[in-house]
Amino acid sequence: GIVSNAQFYTPLILEALLGQAPAAWGLEPGCSAWSYVLGEAKPSTRPFAVALHGLAQQHGLQPDQVLYVGNDRRNDIWPASRLGMRTALFAGDARSLRLREQDRALDGVSPDRVLTELAQIPLILQSTSVLEQALRNTANAYFNAYFLQRDYHRATSYLSPSAQGVGTGVDEVVYTEAAFRRIYARDFQQAPNPIHYEERSSHIAVLSASAGIVTCEFDLSTIIEGQALKLNHLRASLVFAKHGARWLIEHMHLSFPSTDHEADESYPIKELEGRNQVLQRLVEQRTQELQAALTEIKYLANTDKLTGIPNRTKIDDVLNRELQRAERHQCRFALILLDIDHFKRINDEFGHLTGDRVLQELASLVAQRVRQSDTFGRWGGEEFVVLCPEADPETAYFVANTLRQQIATHCFGEINHATASFGVTTYALGDTAESIVARADVALYRSKQAGRNCVTLA
C-alpha cells in the first residue's frame, strides 16, 4: 500500500507515464490512502489508519506486522510509529531526506531501521522473522527443560551471568546468578515431577539484533507430595540478550493474577517496583539505540557512500557557510576543483570496480594531505572539491599543485599512475555559490585544454 500527500492528478500522471494503473504496480486500493481523496494529509494519522484498516481487512495484519518506509521524520515516521507500525527511514536520497532536527516536537522520534537502498527492505523483514524464530526456539527449549524435563542444570544453562528476576514467591526477587540458582534449587526440590503446561498466548518483541522479549501466559498442572495441583494464568516475561551465538535470559518476571497484597499496600507496589526496574533498563537501552540511529542517519545523509568523504550535500552546506562568513567578516577563502584525467578510459580498460578503487584511493590520498581546516569532498563522478578557509590565491595554488604532484607520483595498483587537473579560484565580493563554482570550473576546463595534469588559477 501507499500513504501519499498527492494531488488528484498524481496517480493519473504516473499511470500515463508508466502505462499501468496503481493496482498493477502492486498497490492495492484498499490498502492505500491518498490525501486528495480523504481531504486530510500527513502528518495526520488518519491516512495511516485508513491504510492499516485495509491491511487488517484484506490480509489480517496487525500494526506491528506492518513496515512503513518513508523519508520524512515528521510526515512519515512520527504518525506511523504513533499507530504502532514498524518504521524505516529511507536515507538513500539526500535531496528528499527530511530529518527536521530543529523540530523539538520530534525529540525522541526515531525509526526502527535506517535504509540506504530500497533493496534492504526484504532483508529487514527476513532478519526480523529469523530473530523472532530464534527467540521462540530458545524460549521453548527453556520451558521444556524447566517444566517438562525438570532438568536443573539444563534450565539454569539458559541464565545470563548477570540475570535478575522476580518470581511468584515472597522472597523470589533476585539480582545475581547465585541467587537465581538458589531459588531454582529450592523450586526443583519442592516440585520434582514434570509440570505440564499449556500455552494460552505468547508474544515476541525483537528490540534489536541482540535483544528481545518473550511474553507468555500458561496453565500448569503437576503432582506435589501426591496431590494434584493446577495453576492457571501464569504470566511470564523473559528478556533475552545475545551472548556470542546463544540467547540467554537477562531478566525474568513471573506472576499470577491476584488481588491479595500485603497488609500495608493498597496496590502491588513491590511487584511494580520490580517491573519498573526492567522497564527503566529497557528505556535506557532503547534511548541509546535511538540516539545511535539518529547519528547514523546524519552521517549517511552527509557522506559519500563509495569514498567515505563528505558528499555534495555537505559541501554545499560548508560552501554556503563560508560565503556568509566571507561577506559578514570580509575574510577570504579558496575553492579548488579537481578532476581525474581520462577516468572514462580507466573504466573502459580496467572495469568499473577498478575505477571505484581509484576513486577510493585518491580520496584517501587527498584527505590525508589537505590542511586540517580544509573541507575535502566528492563533487560528483570523478570530480572532487577542496574548500580552503583563509587562503589567498598563492596559498590555494600551492595547495592544489602539491596535491597534483602527490597524485601524479602515486601508484594506483593495476593502473599504475593517474593524474588530475585542477581549477582554483578565491572568493570575490558579491560571489554566490553558483558564481564561484562556475569560475573554478572554467579554470579546470583550461587545465584540461592545456594538456591536463596542471593547475589553473582564475
N, C-alpha and C positions, 0 to 999 in steps of 0.2 A: 504494500500500500504506500500511499504518499500523503503527507500533510503539507499543503503549499499555500503561501500567500500569493496567489496568482490572479491575474485579471481573467475575465471570461474568455478572452481570445487566446490565452496562452496554450491551452490544450489543442485549439484549432490550428494554431501556427505549427506546433510540434507535429500534429497529425499530417499537416500539409507538407512539412519538410521531410518527415520520415516515412510517409505513405502508409501509416498504420494508426489506428485508434489507440488510446491509452491502454485499453484492456489487452491489446495484442502485445504490449510491451511487458505484460505480466502484472500490471497494476489493476487489481480488482476494484471495480467501482464501489462495492460495499465496504471496502477496507481503506478507502481514500477519503480525504477531506480537502475541499477547495474553498478558500476564503470567500470567493465571489458567490459561491452557492450558499454558504452558511450565513454570510453577512457579518462574519466575525473572523478576525485574523490572529495569527501568532503575535505575541506570546500568550494569548488567551489559551486556557486549557481545553476549551470546548472542541476545537477541531481535532485535538488528540483524543478526546473522549469519544468522538464520533468514530474515528478510525478503530479505537480499541473495541468499541461495541461491535463493529463489523467483524473484527478478528475473532471475538468471542463467539459470535453467532455462527460464522461460517467455518471456523477452524477450531473452536473450543480452546483458544489461547487465553491465558491469564496475562495481566500486565507484565509480571516478572518473567514471562516467557517470550516477551517481545523485545527486540533490539531496535532502537530508533537511532538512525545516523543523521547528523546534521552538522553544520559548520558555524553555528551561532550559539554562544552560551546563553544569551537571553531568550532568543526566539525559539530555540530548539531544545537545548539541554535542560534548561530550567523547567519549562512546562511538562516535558516528557517525564523527567525524574519525579515531579510532584505527583504524577499519576501512577508511579510505581514501575515505569518501564525501565529496562536496562538501556543505557545510553552510550553512544560512541561519538566522539568529536572528530570530524574529518579535517585534518590539518595539512592535507596534501597540496592545497592550492592557497598560497599565502594571500592572494588577491581577494579571495572571497571569505577567508577566515575572519571571524568576529569574536575576539576574546573578551572585549569590553572590560578590561581590567580596572578602569576608573569607576565602574558602576558598583557602588557599595552594596546595592541590593543583591548583588550576585556573590557576595562573600560566602564562602563555603559551598558554592555551587560548582561542581566539577563532574565531568563524565566518568563513567566506569572504565572506559578504554579510550585510547587515542589512536586514530588511524592515519597513516600517511598514504595508503593506497587502498582503493575500494576492494582489491583482491584479498585484503586481510579479513574481510567480513566472514567468509565461511570458516576461516581458521579460528576466529574468535568463538563462533558458535560451536565449532567442534571441540575446541580446547575446554570450554565451559562444561560441555557434556561429558568429556573424558574425566574432568576433575570431580564432577558430581558422582560419576560412577565409581571412581576410586574411593571417594569418601563413603559412599554407600557400602561398597565391598568391605572396607575396613571396619565400619560400624557393625555390619552383620557378623563379621568374624569375631569381633569383640563380644557381641551379645551372645553368640553361640558358646564361646569359651566361658563367659561369666554365668549365663543362665543354664544352658543345657548340659555342658560338659562339667561345669563346676570345677574347672581346672585353674587353681590359684596361680601357678607360675605362668601359664599361657595368658590368663586375663591381665595380670599385672605387667606383662611384657608390652602392653599397649599404652602404658603410662609414660608420660614425659618425665624426665628428671625434675622438672620444675612444676609438676602437676599440682593443682589446687582443686578444691571442690566442696560442695555442700550436699549431704545426704539427707535421708528421712529421719535418722535418729537424732536425739537431742544433742549428742556430742559429736555428730558427724559433720564437723566443719574443719577441714584440713587445709594446711598451707604448704606441706612438704611431702615429698615422696615417701619418707619413712612413716609419716602419719597415715598416708593413704594405705600403705602396706599393712599397718597395724589394724586399721578398720577392716580391710579386706580379709585378713586372717581371722578376725572375730566373726565376720559375715559367713565365711566358708565353714567355720567350726560349728556355728549355731544352726546353719541350714546346709548340710552336706548333700542333700538329694537334689537331683535335677529340678530346675524351675522351668516349667513350660510357659512359654509366653506367646501371646497373640498380639500382633501389632495393629492398633486401631488406626493410627495415622502417622505420617512422618513427613519431614520437610528438610531439604538440604540447601544451605545457602553457601555459595562459593564467594568468599570475601576477596581472595587474591589467589595467585598461583601457589601460595604456601599456607593458606589458612581457610578454614571453613567451619560451619556449624551444622550439626545434625540434631534435629529436634524430633522426638518420638513420643507416642503415648501407647502404653501396653496394658493388657490384662494378664495377670500372673496366677499360676496355680502350682502348688508343691505340697509335700508332706514333711512336717516338722514334728519330731517326737511322736510319731504315729498318728498325728492329727492332720486332716486335710485343711489346707489354708488357701484361700483365694483372695487376691488383691487386685482391685480394678483401678484403672486410670492412673497408673504410674506414669508420671511425666518426666522425661529425661532430655536434658540439653547437654550436648558434648561439643566442646570447642577443640578442633583438631589443628595441629600445626605440622608442617612438613619438616622432618629431621632426616636429611640425606634422602634415601629412597623410601622411607617409611612415614606414614601418617601416625602421629602419637597424640594422645589426649592431653591437652593443656589444662582444661577446666571441665568439671562435670557438676551439673546441678540436677538433683533428683527431688521430686515432691509428689505428694498426693493431695487432691482437693480436700480442704478441711476448713472448718470454722473454729477449730479448737486452738486457741492461742494461750500463752502463759498468762497468769493472773494479772500481771501488771501491764498487759498490752491490749489496746483497743484494736490494733491492726498487727499483722505479722511482720513486725519491724525487723526482727533478726533475719528472717528469710529474705526480706527485701534488701537488707544490707549486703548479704552475700551475693544477690543478683546484681546489685549496683556496682560491686567491685568488678564483676565481669564486664558489665556494660561500659564502665569507665575505661577499662583497659582496651576494649574494642573501639570505643570512640577515639581514644588517643592514637591507636594504630591506624584507624581509618583516616583521621586528620592528617597524619604523616603521609599516608598514601596519596591523599588528595593534593597536598602541597607538592609532593614529588611529581604528580601528574601535571599540575599547572606549570611547574618549572620545565618539564619535558615539552609541553605544548609551546611555550615561549621559545625554547631552543629550536624546535623543529620549524617554527614559523620564520626564524631569522637566520637559519643555517643552510648552506648549500649541501644537499644530500650526498653528492658524489665526493666533494673535496673536504667537507667539514669546516670550511671557512664561511664568513658572513656572505649571505646571498644578496641579490639586488634589492630586496625589500629593506634589509638592514642598511645597505649602502645608501639608499635613497634617504633613509631617516637620518643617518650621520651627515650626509651632504647638506640636507636642509638645515640641520643644527649649525653646521659650520657657516653656511650663508647668513643665518640670523646673527651669529656671533660676530662675523666679519663686519656686517652692516652696523651692528649696535656699538661695537668697540673699535671700529676702524683697524682691525687686525687683518692678517693675511693668511692664506693657505694655498696649497697647490693640489692639483688633480692630475694624476698620471694614468693614462690608459695604455694597456699593453695587450698585444695580440700575438699568439703563436704563429710563426710563419709557416706557410704550406701545411696547415693542420689537416686539410682535406686529403692531401697526399698521404699523410701518416695513416689516416683512417682507411683509405683505399688500399694501400700497400700492406699494412700490418694488421688491419682489422680494428673494429671499434673498441674492443676490450683493451687493446694496446693503447689506443687513443685515450681511453679513460685513465689508464695508468699514467700516461704522460701528463694529463691534467692534474692528477692527484700529486704526482712527484713535483711538478712545477709549483703547485700551490704550497706544498710543504717547504720547498726551497726558498720561495719568496717570503713566506710567513716568518721564517727564521732570520731573515736579513733586513726586513723593514725596521724602522725605528719603533720603539715601544709606544710612542704617542701616535703612530700612524694607524690607519684602518685599511686593511687589505681584504678584498673580497672578490667574488666572481660576478662579473657584469652580465655574462651570458655566453653560451657556446665556449669558444676558446679565448674570449676576452676577459681581462681582469682589470681591476681598478685599485689605485692606492690614493688615499686622501692623507695629505701631509699638513697638519696644523703648523702655523708659524713658519712656513717655508717660503723663502724668496725664490725667484727664478733660478738663481745659481745653485741653491741647495737642492731644489727639486730636480734640476738637470743632473746634478751629481748623483742623487739617489737613483734616478732612472738609469743612468749609464752604468752605475755599479751593479744594479740588478741585471741589466742586459749582459754584462760581462760574465756574471755568475751563471746565468742560464746558458750562454754560448759555450762555456768551458765545462759544463756539467755533462756527465754521461747518463743518458736516459735509457738504460737497459738495451733491449734489442734494436732500437732505432739509433742507438749511439748518441748522436748530438741533435739538438734542436735550437732554434734561435727565436727571438721575439722582437717585434717592432714596437716603439714607444711614441706616444704623443703626450706632451707636457704643457700645462698652462697654469697660470696663477689667477687668483681672484682679482676682478676689476670692479670698481664701483658700479653698482646697478646690476650686477650679474644675477641671473636666475639659474636654477638647476639646469634648465634646457640650454642656456647660452654658454655656460662654462663647459658642459659636456660636449656641446657641438664644436667648441673651439679646440678642445683636446682631440676630438675625433678627426678634425681637419688636419691637425698636426700628425696624428697617427697615419692618416692616409698619405701624407707627404713622405713619411718614413718608408711606407710601402713602395711609393713611387721612386724613392731614392735607392732602391735596391734591397730593402729590408735589413734587419739586424742593426738598426741605428735608432737614435733618439732625435726627435724634432721638438723644438720649443716654440710655442705660439704665444 
